[in-house]
């Protein structure tokens, strides 16, 4: 009897479901590519966000696909452009906006932004986060997994050497003296570095020190690199001094090792992405804090991370994709994503949400990231910047390791880079 | 006396070399069991303080590894069978038959050896797109159905089989493909095995191509799962990455462990026969 009732119930449910699906139009299928790490579980957060979007929008079905790191995702999109198999929406590193715009892969968003209130829509974001979103006078990107570098520091180590654990260095001079106090040697060997400035393919910390010194790294039209300008040379000299004169930082730290070396006590301070906060919260066993990237003449952390770009050309698909993009960048989702990952809450209103306020209560250091949002600067970008990026990377490594002398090597690198970008 | 000390020196040198090879493997295993803050300690830790079995659970859950395993096995086996079939047939023709244009074809095969695989990626990608094969098993298998390396390697092995043997076999009615199957392939077993191992490892480890041509977990392979632990922006959980690497590399290590013995034995066999 009971069995029969259950069976009947199932049957009714099945027929209703069938009827419902027959009535409703096929949902629009959208593809969304994202480059995000899994170790920290961030891909699951993306899946959760996309799942919720699909539940709330029965007429749109977004499929999220992991596409490797930033560089590989860009390659995959470039190949897909040639084969005509572009996704509808994809997240790419911010400096690839001009690359994908020039390729004709990414589509401008201006008319969609106009439909969402134009200025009113753009004003939702911190102005600094929109700097890397434009190409050729048009808007292509909407901020998503955005970041700036911040300085993680070990409060216990500060206390140990008699420094105020609540006062991270904020100028170059303070940084140098604090780092000297924190560096520990055992004979010839350094057992704890004062600070580490890990290097990655995008040369973030070169931009960080140049901006802090009031310099620029790329001409406004994007055709010439400015590495040989006095402010740039002075900035790289400062980094070189930290390595070779004061010996408070190693000549080279691989990017991905920085946070773990910090967690292991191998360095007392490390510059890294705000996106590494989730890792620090989970893994660091001592008291730690966040400081701004120290200034020389001004605060000016470079921005980084990824924007959402739209690739669909069909009007109906574009509209659905735009619904997805606006939902993902809306205050509740921006707050949720920021809290889970440590990426910046790029939507200004998301900072007023109760969950964000709760996070600030438990982790007041998050306010440092907010302060940096106010004065963050653009990452250098142009359609042909990629070779220059690699030349600069080699230059930094060689100069810091004393394999090349700063001024002549910089001069040569500038010539190579300008020639490569002119091709 | 002199001989003994020479022997000791030789063993010492071999031991040192073995240590260099074994060290990364050892570090991989140890790191897989470490807590995150033990990965980079000022002085290296040779053993984890606590054995973190949990790393393996977290790593396994980090990506759809169960599905990736099945896919990797399917794809690699399919590629291997296709390559063995096409390479041995091509090598048979190139080594044992005379026909017009043989030299040119052989030159083409050698030429294909020199071309880096990356050069072919874009052309292959567009071809697959035209076939409508992107995002399917075909995209993972078809571009690797033939192998210039395998063809060349087997051709060299087949050349070493004396013509007298083929003549004798022909007298007994064993001709053409039967000769390939009953004589050439068994006699070239070390080469076939060596090629099998190289192809297995190469395609088991292949990352870039599968990532580019697939968009679904349902058909993706193991290296993509591994890469999900490495990022360009935030940090990498090296202990989880090492745990995942361990179970991804395990099948290859096991296969190598067993075939290695077989491999050496077949080497000795062929030596005796000659």
HADDOCK unambig.tbl for C-alpha pairs under 7 A between the chains (distance, minus, plus):
assign (segid A and resid 36 and name CA) (segid B and resid 231 and name CA) 6.87 0.50 0.50
assign (segid A and resid 37 and name CA) (segid B and resid 228 and name CA) 5.44 0.50 0.50
assign (segid A and resid 37 and name CA) (segid B and resid 229 and name CA) 5.61 0.50 0.50
assign (segid A and resid 37 and name CA) (segid B and resid 230 and name CA) 6.26 0.50 0.50
assign (segid A and resid 37 and name CA) (segid B and resid 231 and name CA) 5.39 0.50 0.50
assign (segid A and resid 38 and name CA) (segid B and resid 62 and name CA) 5.99 0.50 0.50
assign (segid A and resid 38 and name CA) (segid B and resid 228 and name CA) 5.26 0.50 0.50
assign (segid A and resid 38 and name CA) (segid B and resid 229 and name CA) 5.24 0.50 0.50
assign (segid A and resid 39 and name CA) (segid B and resid 62 and name CA) 6.55 0.50 0.50
assign (segid A and resid 39 and name CA) (segid B and resid 229 and name CA) 4.86 0.50 0.50
assign (segid A and resid 39 and name CA) (segid B and resid 236 and name CA) 6.67 0.50 0.50
assign (segid A and resid 39 and name CA) (segid B and resid 237 and name CA) 5.64 0.50 0.50
assign (segid A and resid 39 and name CA) (segid B and resid 240 and name CA) 6.90 0.50 0.50
assign (segid A and resid 65 and name CA) (segid B and resid 215 and name CA) 5.98 0.50 0.50
assign (segid A and resid 65 and name CA) (segid B and resid 216 and name CA) 6.81 0.50 0.50
assign (segid A and resid 67 and name CA) (segid B and resid 211 and name CA) 6.81 0.50 0.50
assign (segid A and resid 68 and name CA) (segid B and resid 227 and name CA) 6.72 0.50 0.50
assign (segid A and resid 68 and name CA) (segid B and resid 228 and name CA) 6.64 0.50 0.50
assign (segid A and resid 69 and name CA) (segid B and resid 231 and name CA) 5.81 0.50 0.50
assign (segid A and resid 69 and name CA) (segid B and resid 232 and name CA) 6.11 0.50 0.50
assign (segid A and resid 70 and name CA) (segid B and resid 232 and name CA) 6.83 0.50 0.50
assign (segid A and resid 76 and name CA) (segid B and resid 212 and name CA) 5.43 0.50 0.50
assign (segid A and resid 79 and name CA) (segid B and resid 122 and name CA) 6.73 0.50 0.50
assign (segid A and resid 83 and name CA) (segid B and resid 126 and name CA) 5.21 0.50 0.50
assign (segid A and resid 83 and name CA) (segid B and resid 129 and name CA) 6.17 0.50 0.50
assign (segid A and resid 191 and name CA) (segid B and resid 42 and name CA) 5.77 0.50 0.50
assign (segid A and resid 256 and name CA) (segid B and resid 235 and name CA) 4.71 0.50 0.50
assign (segid A and resid 256 and name CA) (segid B and resid 236 and name CA) 5.54 0.50 0.50
assign (segid A and resid 257 and name CA) (segid B and resid 235 and name CA) 6.97 0.50 0.50
assign (segid A and resid 259 and name CA) (segid B and resid 235 and name CA) 6.31 0.50 0.50
assign (segid A and resid 260 and name CA) (segid B and resid 37 and name CA) 6.33 0.50 0.50
assign (segid A and resid 260 and name CA) (segid B and resid 40 and name CA) 6.33 0.50 0.50
assign (segid A and resid 261 and name CA) (segid B and resid 40 and name CA) 5.29 0.50 0.50
assign (segid A and resid 263 and name CA) (segid B and resid 37 and name CA) 5.53 0.50 0.50
assign (segid A and resid 264 and name CA) (segid B and resid 37 and name CA) 4.85 0.50 0.50
assign (segid A and resid 264 and name CA) (segid B and resid 38 and name CA) 6.35 0.50 0.50
assign (segid A and resid 264 and name CA) (segid B and resid 40 and name CA) 5.76 0.50 0.50
assign (segid A and resid 264 and name CA) (segid B and resid 41 and name CA) 5.35 0.50 0.50
assign (segid A and resid 266 and name CA) (segid B and resid 41 and name CA) 6.33 0.50 0.50
assign (segid A and resid 266 and name CA) (segid B and resid 42 and name CA) 5.46 0.50 0.50
assign (segid A and resid 273 and name CA) (segid B and resid 233 and name CA) 6.71 0.50 0.50
assign (segid A and resid 273 and name CA) (segid B and resid 234 and name CA) 6.16 0.50 0.50
assign (segid A and resid 275 and name CA) (segid B and resid 234 and name CA) 5.46 0.50 0.50
assign (segid A and resid 276 and name CA) (segid B and resid 234 and name CA) 4.93 0.50 0.50
assign (segid A and resid 276 and name CA) (segid B and resid 235 and name CA) 6.08 0.50 0.50
assign (segid A and resid 283 and name CA) (segid B and resid 36 and name CA) 6.62 0.50 0.50
assign (segid A and resid 283 and name CA) (segid B and resid 37 and name CA) 6.66 0.50 0.50
